[in-house]
Amino acid sequence: MKFLDQTKIYVRSGDGGAGCVSFRREKFIEFGGPDGGDGGRGGDVVAECVEGLNTLIDFRYQQHFKGKTGGHGMGKNRHGAGGADAVLKVPEGTQIYEEDGETLIADLTEVGQRAIICKGGNGGFGNLHFTTSTNRAPRRANAGQPGEERTIILRLKLIADAGLVGLPNAGKSTFLATVSAARPKIADYPFTTLHPGLGVVEIDEKEFVLADIPGLIEGAHEGHGLGDRFLGHVERCGVLLHLVDATGEHAGKDYKVVRGELAAYGNGLDEKQEVVALTKIDAIDSETLKQQVDRLKRAIRSAGPVLPEGEKPRAPLKISAIAGEGVTDALRLVWKLIETRRREAVARIPQPEWRP
């Protein structure tokens, strides 16, 4: 299945049904009077967060969604039926924007959440509704109200515990394939990963979700390479695992390039907790490795995230995904940060006051 994380669709709610003009006419009933029923309400357009979806690919083949028109009122005080809703089933982490791409309508982050995008039109009143003490036989009824219509943008931001970031060909896909059952495309050329991928990682009988984000290059925030649009998926990640290629020319400069793109993107990405690891250490000699580690340490001190007062930056980890060296230590450190973040999130939830 192809990964699709953004799409534009047209939605329209149903019109309300028209009211009815009718009179009761039966044998031996002298004063039948008006008995026109009201029209039914039009169907809404509703977005619902459901389980089992991880892409917006369904909206690639259908871009128009319309609620049903409400039923018209009828004689004998019969009201029209309400129109059926048009339900948009979306995965967790879907954001719904206005056509301008900036005005947020809804953010669906949990299964079962629903948001009404367009409300259906109200049904019109039948002539029974207009009966008064002086007007005993009204011959008027209302037409139903029209539904709403709009063009919206659906944008998916993957919900993961940790995200892999780094330059192209830094070993992110290889790392994900090593630590999880995911099978991303792996090749010896840059930009192998064209779409974000997810994998479930198990470490010490604990599990967390790891996201593989396509590589960044200098100027990605200006559209160079694949751009920085995929960084939206990192916004929901609690921890970043920053991989730096040890076989590159200068590990410190490579680290600063990615940090610069995170800062240029904004939304707090450059402030997230970060674990830095030097990859492909099996492909270089010990002297080069020592030199690259020293360069990376200096870069972390100057361009790394701001740490609490008194806390020193962590030394970069040294890993080889193919040889399995240092991978377990990296996962344990990532899990430790994820666990701490989860406990802090639970502590921030206001607890109900206990009363006897």
C-alpha positions in Angstrom: 0.0 0.0 0.0 1.4 3.4 -0.9 1.8 5.9 1.9 -0.2 9.1 1.5 0.0 11.7 4.3 -1.8 14.7 2.8 -4.8 15.1 0.5 -7.4 17.7 -0.4 -11.1 16.7 -0.6 -14.5 18.4 -1.2 -17.3 17.8 1.3 -20.9 18.9 1.4 -23.6 18.2 4.0 -27.2 17.3 3.0 -30.0 19.8 2.4 -33.0 19.8 4.7 -36.2 18.3 3.4 -39.1 20.6 2.5 -42.2 21.0 4.7 -45.6 19.8 3.4 -48.8 21.7 2.7 -51.7 19.2 3.4 -55.2 19.2 4.9 -57.1 16.4 6.5 -60.0 15.5 4.3 -62.1 12.5 5.5 -65.8 11.7 5.3 -67.9 12.8 8.2 -65.0 14.9 9.6 -66.2 18.5 9.1 -63.1 20.4 10.4 -60.1 18.3 9.3 -57.5 21.1 9.4 -53.9 21.2 8.3 -51.8 18.2 8.7 -48.6 18.8 6.7 -45.4 17.4 8.4 -42.0 18.9 8.7 -39.0 18.0 6.5 -36.1 15.9 7.8 -32.7 17.2 8.6 -29.9 16.8 6.1 -27.0 14.5 6.8 -23.8 15.8 8.4 -20.2 15.3 7.2 -18.3 13.7 10.0 -14.7 12.7 10.4 -14.1 9.7 12.6 -10.8 8.3 13.9 -10.7 4.5 13.4 -8.3 1.7 14.1 -6.4 -0.2 11.5 -5.5 2.7 9.2 -2.1 4.3 8.8 -2.4 6.2 5.6 -4.8 8.5 3.7 -4.6 6.4 0.5 -8.4 5.9 0.5 -8.9 9.5 -0.3 -6.7 9.3 -3.3 -9.5 7.6 -5.3 -12.5 9.5 -3.9 -12.3 13.2 -3.3 -16.0 14.1 -3.0 -18.2 13.3 0.0 -21.8 14.4 0.4 -24.4 13.9 3.1 -27.9 12.7 2.1 -30.8 15.1 1.7 -33.5 14.9 4.4 -36.8 13.5 3.5 -39.7 15.8 2.7 -42.7 16.1 5.0 -46.0 14.4 4.1 -49.6 14.6 5.0 -51.1 13.0 8.1 -48.5 14.8 10.2 -45.7 12.6 8.8 -42.2 14.1 9.2 -39.5 13.4 6.7 -36.6 11.1 7.6 -33.2 12.5 8.5 -30.5 12.2 5.8 -27.6 9.8 6.3 -24.3 11.2 7.4 -21.2 11.0 5.3 -18.5 9.5 7.5 -14.8 10.1 6.7 -12.8 7.3 8.3 -9.2 8.5 9.1 -6.2 7.1 11.0 -4.9 8.3 14.3 -3.0 11.6 14.1 -5.0 13.1 11.3 -5.4 16.9 11.3 -8.2 18.6 9.3 -7.5 22.1 7.9 -9.4 24.6 5.9 -8.4 25.1 2.3 -5.8 27.6 3.2 -3.8 24.9 4.9 -3.4 27.0 8.1 -6.8 27.1 9.9 -7.1 23.9 12.0 -10.6 22.5 12.2 -10.0 19.3 14.1 -7.1 17.1 15.4 -8.0 13.5 15.8 -5.4 11.7 17.9 -7.4 8.9 19.6 -9.6 6.1 18.2 -13.3 6.9 18.5 -12.9 10.7 18.2 -15.4 12.3 15.9 -15.6 15.8 14.5 -18.5 17.4 12.5 -17.0 19.2 9.5 -20.2 20.3 7.9 -23.7 20.4 9.5 -26.7 19.3 7.6 -29.5 21.8 6.8 -32.6 21.9 9.0 -35.8 20.6 7.6 -38.6 23.0 6.6 -41.8 23.4 8.6 -45.1 22.0 7.3 -48.3 24.0 7.3 -49.4 22.5 10.6 -46.6 24.5 12.2 -48.1 27.8 11.1 -51.6 27.2 12.6 -52.7 30.0 14.9 -55.9 31.1 16.6 -56.7 33.4 13.7 -55.2 31.4 10.8 -56.8 28.0 11.1 -55.9 26.9 7.5 -52.4 28.1 6.6 -51.3 27.4 3.0 -47.6 27.9 3.5 -44.6 25.7 4.2 -40.8 26.2 4.4 -38.3 24.8 2.1 -35.4 23.0 3.8 -32.2 24.8 4.6 -29.3 24.1 2.2 -26.3 22.2 3.6 -22.8 23.5 4.0 -19.9 22.9 1.6 -16.2 23.4 1.8 -12.8 22.1 0.6 -10.6 20.7 3.3 -7.1 19.4 3.6 -6.4 16.1 5.5 -2.9 15.9 6.9 -1.6 12.8 8.7 1.1 13.1 11.4 2.3 9.7 12.5 2.0 9.0 16.2 5.3 7.4 17.3 7.3 7.3 20.5 10.6 8.0 18.8 11.7 9.3 15.4 14.8 8.6 13.3 16.4 11.7 11.8 19.6 12.3 9.9 21.1 13.0 6.5 20.3 10.7 3.6 22.1 7.4 3.7 22.9 7.7 7.4 21.6 4.2 8.1 18.1 5.0 9.4 16.3 2.4 7.3 19.0 -0.2 8.1 18.6 0.5 11.8 14.8 0.3 11.7 15.0 -3.1 9.8 17.4 -4.4 12.4 15.4 -3.5 15.5 11.9 -4.2 14.2 9.9 -6.4 11.8 9.6 -3.4 9.4 11.1 -4.0 5.9 12.0 -0.5 4.5 13.8 -0.2 1.2 17.6 -0.3 1.7 20.2 0.7 -0.9 23.6 2.3 -1.2 22.4 5.6 -2.6 20.8 8.6 -0.9 17.0 9.2 -0.8 16.2 5.5 -0.7 13.4 6.3 1.8 10.7 8.3 0.0 7.9 7.9 2.6 7.9 7.7 6.4 7.8 4.2 7.9 6.9 2.7 11.2 8.2 -0.2 13.2 7.5 -1.7 16.6 10.6 -2.1 18.7 10.9 -4.6 21.6 13.6 -4.1 24.2 13.7 -5.7 27.7 10.1 -6.9 27.3 9.0 -3.3 26.6 7.6 -2.0 23.3 7.6 1.4 21.6 6.9 2.7 18.1 9.8 4.0 16.0 9.3 6.2 12.9 11.8 6.4 10.0 11.7 9.8 8.4 13.2 10.5 4.9 16.6 12.1 5.0 17.2 15.9 5.2 19.8 17.9 3.3 21.0 21.5 3.8 18.2 23.8 2.5 15.4 21.2 3.0 13.2 23.9 4.5 13.5 25.8 1.2 12.4 22.7 -0.8 15.8 21.2 -1.5 15.9 17.4 -1.8 12.7 15.9 -0.6 12.0 19.1 1.5 11.0 19.1 5.1 7.3 18.3 4.8 7.9 14.9 6.4 9.2 16.5 9.5 5.5 17.0 10.5 5.6 13.3 11.5 8.3 14.0 14.0 6.2 16.6 15.8 4.3 13.9 17.6 7.5 11.9 18.5 8.7 12.3 22.1 12.3 11.5 21.5 14.6 11.9 18.5 17.3 9.3 17.6 19.7 11.4 15.5 21.9 9.1 13.3 25.2 10.5 11.9 27.2 8.6 9.3 30.7 7.8 10.5 31.9 7.4 6.9 31.0 11.0 6.0 33.6 13.8 5.6 32.9 15.6 8.9 30.4 14.2 11.5 30.2 17.5 13.3 29.1 19.4 10.2 26.6 16.7 9.2 25.1 16.9 12.7 24.8 20.7 12.5 23.1 20.6 9.0 20.2 18.5 10.4 20.0 20.5 13.6 19.7 23.7 11.4 16.8 22.2 9.4 15.0 21.2 12.6 15.3 24.7 13.9 14.2 26.2 10.5 11.1 24.0 10.5 10.1 25.2 14.0 7.3 23.7 16.1 9.7 22.8 18.8 11.6 20.1 16.9 15.0 21.4 17.9 13.9 21.4 21.6 13.0 17.7 21.8 15.1 15.2 23.7 17.7 13.8 21.5 19.9 10.7 21.4 22.9 11.1 19.0 24.5 8.0 17.5 27.5 7.6 15.1 26.6 4.8 12.7 28.5 2.5 10.4 31.5 2.3 12.8 32.4 -1.1 11.4 33.3 0.6 8.1 36.1 2.9 9.4 39.4 2.4 11.4 39.8 3.3 15.0 41.8 6.5 14.4 39.1 7.9 12.1 36.4 6.8 14.5 38.1 8.7 17.4 38.4 11.8 15.2 34.7 11.6 14.1 33.6 11.2 17.8 35.5 14.2 18.9 34.0 16.3 16.0 30.5 15.1 17.0 31.0 15.9 20.7 32.0 19.5 19.8 29.0 19.9 17.5 26.6 18.6 20.1 27.9 21.1 22.7 27.5 24.0 20.3 24.3 23.1 18.3 22.5 20.5 20.4 19.2 21.1 22.2 19.2 23.4 25.3 19.6 21.3 28.4 18.4 22.0 32.0 20.9 23.9 34.2 23.6 21.6 35.5 23.0 18.8 33.0 25.8 17.9 30.6 25.2 16.7 27.0 25.4 13.0 26.5 28.4 11.5 24.6 27.4 10.2 21.2 26.8 6.5 21.0 28.7 4.3 18.5 26.6 1.7 16.7 26.7 -0.6 13.7 23.2 -1.8 12.7 24.6 -4.5 10.5 27.0 -5.9 13.1 24.6 -5.3 15.9 27.1 -3.4 17.9 25.8 -0.8 20.3 22.2 -1.2 19.1 20.8 -2.5 22.3 22.4 0.3 24.3 20.8 2.9 22.0 17.4 1.3 22.3 17.6 1.2 26.1 18.5 4.9 26.3 15.7 5.8 23.9 13.2 3.7 26.0 14.4 5.4 29.2 13.6 8.8 27.8 10.3 7.6 26.5 9.3 6.1 29.9 10.3 9.3 31.7 8.2 11.4 29.3 5.2 9.1 29.7 5.4 9.4 33.5 5.6 13.2 33.3 2.5 13.3 31.0 0.5 11.2 33.4 1.6 13.4 36.3 0.3 16.5 34.4 -3.2 15.0 34.1 -5.4 16.6 36.9 -6.6 14.0 39.3 -10.2 14.2 40.7 -10.4 15.3 44.3 -11.2 12.5 46.6 -14.2 12.9 48.9 -15.6 10.5 51.4 
